[in-house]
Amino acid sequence: MKVAATLVACTQLVLLVACAVAPQDSSKTPSTPAAAAPATLRPGVGVVESASIVALGSSPSAGGTASPPTMAYRLKMEDGSTQSVVQAGERYEVGDRLQITNDGRLSRR
């Protein structure tokens, strides 16, 4: 019974994530992700308001390691503005205080 409930819950989660990510028309989009370019981000400190999965990471291959999912973060900056950053790597939670570096990456403050 628990196995069936777990399977149903996992299936629902996968469907929810799949519905949350809009399909891209490869003929109209560039081959690189549509993340905000570092040049459009202002370096500074902010607090994570939201975090969502944009793309799931890869599964580990034989002898390899899994890649992390790509996440989209919305930060409320100290000046009251908001900025959005999309990146893979370390995961952050809502409420974390982070710094946007000069190259557009997030790091713990």
ABEGO torsion letter per residue (X at the ends): XAAAAAAAAAAAAAAAAAAABBBBBAAABBABBABBBAAABBBEBBBBABBBBABBBBBBBBGBBBBBBBBBBBBBBAAGBBBBBBBBEBBBBBGBBBBBBAAGBBBBX
